[in-house]
Each structure stands twice: as C-alpha cells, then as structure tokens.
Amino acid sequence: MLNLASQGVGSDRRHLSAELTQGRARIAAFGAWTVRDLERIDSEAAAILRALKGAGAATLDLSGLTDLDTAGAWRLQKLVSEIGAARVAIQGASAEQRLLLEEVGRHAEALRSPVKPEGRWSRAVSEGVAAAFTIATDAVRLTAFLGQVTACAGRLAVRPWRFRGTAFVHHLDRSGLRAAPIVILICVLIGAVIMQQGIVQLRYFGAEALAIDLLGVLALREVAVLLTAIIVAGRSASSFTAEIGTMKMREEIDALRTLGIDPIETLVLPRILALIVALPLLTFLADMACLLGGAIMAKVYLGLDWPVFAQRLNASIELRHFFVGMVKAPFAALIIGLVGCLEGLRVEGSAESVGRHVTSAVVKAIFLVMAFDGVFAIFLSASGF
C-alpha cells in the first residue's frame, strides 16, 4: 500500500491525500477548494498524479471538504479527468457540492467536446448555401420595403399636403448640388482617359478620329450614368444609413411611431424622391464633363479645336444614346435610396451595428446598380436602342 500523505505531499494545510492498494486508488480532498487555493492544489495534485499513474480504478472522497466554489469544482473535475482511471467514483459530497460539480462538469464537457474538422468541399458548399440564403433574404426584404415605400407614396398622392417639402429640398441639396463638384471632376478625368486611350489604340489603324465616336457613345450610354450612380451610392447610401441608423440606435424612430408619425413618410420618402430628381441632373452634368475631358485630349493629341470636335461628335452620336443614359438614372437612384434607407432601419442598438450596415449599404447599392446597368444595357441593345 502506498500512502502519499506520508511522502512529503501532506502538510498542515494539505488539500489532497491518496492511497494506492492493489491497483485501486483512494483519493481524499480536504479543506477549502476555492480560487485562492488553486496554486497549492495544483502542486499537490501533480505529485499525487505521478504516483497514481496506471491505477485501474479510483475513489474520490469529498467528505473532508469545508468550502467549494466554482473554481474548486472545476479543479476537481479536472483531477478526475487527469487520474486516467477507467472508472472514478465520487463519494462523500453534500447535495450542494454534487449539484455544483454536475453543473461545472456539464459545461466543461460542452467545451471539451471535439469539433469535427469540416472538409474543404463541405465548407465551400455550406458557405455557398449561406450566401444564397442571404441573397434571397435580402431580395425579399428589399422587395417588401419597396412595397412599403410605394404604398406611402400612394397615400401622399391622395393627401399631398402631408409631403415634407423642406426635407425634400434639404436632401436635394445634399445629395445633388453638393455632389456635383466631385462628379464633374471625376467624369472630366475619365472622359480624358477614354479619349487618350482610344486615340493611342486606334492610331495603329490610322483611325484616331474614331476615338470621338467611341467617347460619345460610351460616355452617354454607360460611363457617365454608372460613375454618377457609384459616386452617389458612396455618398448618399452611406449617409442615409448612418443618419437613419443613428436615429434607430437612439430609439428616435420608436418615438416617432409612438407619436403616430410614419418613419417612412418622414425619413425615407423625402430622401428617395430627392435622389430620383438629383441623379438625372447629375448624370447630365457627367455627360457634359466626360465630353469636355475628351475635347481636351482631342486638342492635346489630335490638335482638334472645339468646333471640329463638336462637328465630329454630332455626326457620330444620336439623341437615343443620350436618352438611354438618362432613363437609367431614376432607377439607379431608386435602388440607392431603397438600400441606404433599408439598411439604416435595420441598425441595432450599437455603434458597431451602424458601421456594419453603412458598409453593407454601400456595397449592396454599388453591386445592384452595376447589375441593373448591365441587364438594362443588354436589353436596350437587343431592342435596337
């Protein structure tokens, strides 16, 4: 029989003693097992476990415990797992101690439960399914929100005196007038780049003048409206989400509903209508800016004066090219406004949620605008426009 309490492990304030008889271990716990005693308990347990290595069965006697907290219960559960015996019987515990041990053991087992590594293909499939579900959910949510906004617009058409003209003018200024400088600057640069690259590439074929045709059609049909929509999506969609989301976080929208004020009528509709009016105007400015940038490059690379450039441009483009770009603008504005306001209304009660939904609004708005532009361009080209 091996008695570890007599081999230097025991002391005046020992917490553990053990006996090993014919391959069966008997371990007794004494005193207080609390968080303050864990360091001493660990040192005693290490010595005992080395001597009990290879025990076939074990009994843990807790009748000597005077105090037990959650940390002590966790250490007892760890001791049971470290013994390594095929079977460990616990005896002498009070009802309260046994309940605490069972609760700690249940949570510890949940934490210890091995997580089966997911294979590469199964992970790819699960991520694809999750992405598809998210896209479907967002599509349903956006469609439902469009229905709410349309119903609100119908109510305002019946009662036009409820329309908030001051808010409409305010958002028209912020989303339209204040966005004009950056739209004009970027479109001048892009128009100049398109013209310069067109001249350089077509020079190999002796057709530099056709770069004007390329610029005219491309700028009026696609580039101007797409650049304008992307810039407005970055400015206005993020602004709408941040403003409405902050109000949602501060429970101001709940206060509006309590007062009988419709948040869609007050916050959403003026913003969307302002965008629908502002984006076609900005698109027109973008068209002129792209052509201006192309005229500058035509003067630099080809030596063409403005009257000659305008004459060639007039011969290469038709009015339908201009209208194709202008028709896209209100729909792009509707998409940007819906996404920005919807993401703002989905904000939860934290600043982190505001940032997350602002990012989501910009990404979704730009993606949907580009997808819409591609589908619309293919449809109009197939229709002969």
C-alpha angles and dihedrals in degrees: 000000000000118000112192095188088071095051101073097278094098123076140158090285101031119158100194140038129173141191126196116203122173093333094313118111126208115195124186125196119208140186126357120349102193136134091269092059100047096100093054092042091052092054093049092045092051092056094045095047092054090056095043095053109134097022111155097207135005142198122208113204114200098173090107095059115118099177134015129180132174093275090051092048090051090051091051091051089049090050091053091052092045095053089072094206120148090239131017119190119200117207140165096040120138121236092259092048093048091050091051092048092050093049094048091044092052093053093042090052091051090052093046095048106117117244111225108233111246117233122240095249095043090049091050091049093048092048090048092050091048091050092049091049091050092050092049092048092049091048092052092045093049092048091051091049090051088055092052092050092047091050090049091050089051091053090050091050088058093044105029093169088074092063111113101228095173092057090046093054091045093054092041088058094046098041098036117021096037092047093054098086096053092043092052093046095050094044092050089054094045092047090051092049093049091049094046094049091045091053093047094049097041092048089079088065097040091246102115091139090064088070086078090057090048093050095046097051096038096046097046098043104036123352102056097047093041095049091045092050092049092049092047091046090055093047106033104029090053091044093050092048094047094047097045092038092054090050089049091049091051091047091241091132090054087051090053091053090048089055091051095252117139109230092206092055093044104037110015109039098052090051095049094045091048090053092048089055097039101047097061089049091049090047090055090052089048091053091053092044093052091050090047091053089049091050090054092053091045089056093047099044104025102025091233117157120221096260091053092045091049092048092052091045092051090052094049104046135054133210090252091067090059093048093049090061094042093050091057094053101075092048091049089050091052091052093049093048094047094049094045095048095041093053089049092054090050094058115120129211101289140077089235089060091053092054093045094051093044089057091045092050094053094046094046094044094051092045094049093046092052092045091049091048092051094049092044093048092051091047094049093045091050089049092054098252 
